[in-house]
Amino acid sequence: MATVPEIFGSMVFNDRKMEERLPHATYKALKRTVQNGEPLDLSVANSVANAMKEWAVEMGCTHYTHWFQPMTGITAEKHDSFIYPASDGQVIMEFSGKELIKGEPDASSFPSGGIRATFEARGYTTWDPTSPAFIRDKTLYIPTAFCSYTGEVLDKKTPLLRSMEKLSSVAVDVLHILGKTDVTRVTTTVGPEQEYFLIDKEMYDKRPDLIYTGRTLFGASAPKGQELADHYFGSIKTRVAAFMADLDEELWKLGVMAKTKHNEVAPSQHELAPIFATSNIATDHNELTMEVMKKTAEKHGLVCLLHEKPFAGVNGSGKHNNWSISTNTGENLLDPGKCPEDNLQFQLFLAAIVKAVHEYQDLLRLTVASAGNDHRLGANEAPPAIISMYLGDDLGALVDSIISGTEYHSAGKTNMLTGVDVLPDFRKDTSDRNRTSPFAFTGNKFEFRALGSSLNIGCPNYMLNTMVADELAQFRDELAGAEDLDAAVRSLVKRTLTEHQNIIFNGDNYSDEWVAEAERRGLCNYRSLPEAMAHYVDQKNIDLFTRNGIVSKQEMYARYEIELETYSKQLHIEALTMIDMAEKNITPAVIEFVRSLSDAVFVKKSLGAYSVYAETSLIEELSEKLEAFVKKTDELKTAVDNAAKINDDLELAMYYRKTVFELMNELRAIGDAMETKTSAKYWPYPSYGDILFGV
């Protein structure tokens, strides 16, 4: 049986394989491209393509695909074989540098936000050499970027790569000013914790709402939910453990450093966490992880649900984005060190992040907005929609001392005394964790906790990278040529933290007091995607992305339109699914149950029964609810029809949120109430108890 080190990366054309198979000069040239961002020569690409093809064919591959991340929110791929006609009528296996570098998928059917007309079909994928190729299902997968024929960005990878380059360039400049001239590159790293649900496929196949929308549109709470907290970190069920073992092995083969797995809070909910990787590779790996989760679940007769809120009344699923900045010399720029009060470099980078989050809180909020995530934010399993920063007691005290000009007193690490002789004492951290904060400092990184479980993490990370790079550029320009550098840095840090301290909050983000306090501080509170997305194209945000060369104004408006259209379409599909379930199954089922009760009343009366109160009271209650249910279904149908009359994207999204979504909630409330009164023999769908406790 192969060991983990033996299988790890076995399906990846990684650095070790490249060094073994490429000429030394070619390998060095490729490494310079990956590490330093140098342009890639076609001759290098040809050599890499040939070595990559030979390895893939040896591994049993017959096809290759340019794997990219369009604005659909999922990945895309078009498979081409390696075969090439030979002169004798046979075929040979060929793969050129041009085929490696450039692919040509049809761009017309992908969301473009009006950038491309339908008849303008040509689009291009281009190889991303910083993310290694890998093998799945006898196909060589080549990570790529995606753009239109006229060069507009149509994917989620390109802005991320641009933001990484921008942040690196500016951060290196700042570090050189501070005397760190040996630093030549700065990278952002991410470790995304992935939450998900596993349910039995037989149950899934009986729920059209799960099939069409990813979440249950009807469903009364089970007698037991998560209130005992007995599922959280509990013993993993045999069937789930088998799935997790297979998942780990498949991910390890693909070079994904799957590290931690455990049960989450809600029944049937779980989590997987990887070791940190660069933002680009972490994004590719997270997309790959979600795909492998779904396919591995199928092998075990399960379905993996990645919707943010598949079940009402229990925790939904998020994705904690652990973000940090490191140099090519191995230094973590977010590590305060033992004496943070003297660490001006750390203070400077911290100040830039505080300023960025305060000035662009709207961007951080909207980048995690989606139809699914709107169900989570503000509930007990997720931070609220108000963006704020948690620094902890120790770092918070440092910031207070800088602002006030007073002496800093660190709590320091103390020993945690267990009081049991056989248990070892250990060092206690200087600050607790604040799980209610959307953007929390956790030692040497920031944990952005507001992401939804299905989200492509490229979006929040390119926005985060860009806004921090922009602030660092301002710092660089101010500090360049300073006569007394230490004094200039201290002055800049103090002024920045003083002006932007309103974004820092170390308390309970769930409290009503914080909502009122946040409003007094001038912080935004956008409760839904339409509210948040309306600010994406504010002039300050357009200026941010255009001056840093991340996306153009036209591309921003395209993304704005795509997000709003997607939101409206998702709610439209949910509403139609609810109507279908209500009219075709739920209403007939309740009528049939009421008829059976009426028959029971008739029989009991014919037998001279003294009382039929139980049956008649239930008939009356269900009949009243059913009448309201049918009327509410008709209201929802009318509301959906009226949506077709609205042409403005933002107005339509707002209408779906304020009118259609509210009617859906009202219809669900009546339907769920009927479920609790209707015999399980007649109710047409598996219950929450069946689904959540059926694995």
Secondary structure, DSSP 8 states (H G I E B T S, - for coil): ---HHHHTTTTB--HHHHHHHS-HHHHHHHHHHHHH-----HHHHHHHHHHHHHHHHHTT--EEEEEB-BTTSS-B--EEE-EEE-TTS-EEE---HHHHHEE--B-TTS--TTSS-TT--BEEEEE-TTS--EEETTEEEEEEEEEETT--B-BSHHHHHHHHHHHHHHHHHHHHHTT-TT---EEEEEEEEEEEEEEEHHHHHT-HHHHHHSS-SS----S--STT--STT----HHHHHHHHHHHHHHHHTT--EEEEEE-SSTTEEEEEE--EEHHHHHHHHHHHHHHHHHHHHHTTEEEE--S-SSTTS---BEEEEEEEEETTS-BTT---S-TTT-HHHHHHHHHHHHHHHHTHHHHHHHT--TTGGGTTTSTTS--SB--EE-HHHHHHHHHHHHHT--------EEE--S-TTS--EEE-SS---TT-SEEE-SSSEEETT-BTT--THHHHHHHHHHHHHHHHHHHHHHTT-SSHHHHHHHHHHHHHHHTGGGB--S-TTSHHHHHHHHHHT--B--SHHHHHTTTT-HHHHHHHHHTTSS-HHHHHHHHHHHHHHHHHHHHHHHHHHHHHIIIIIHHHHHHHHHHHHHHHHHHHHTT-S--HHHHHHHHHHHHHHHHHHHHHHHHHHHHHHHTT---HHHHHHHIIIIIHHHHHHHHHHHHHHHTTS-TTT--S--HHHHHT--
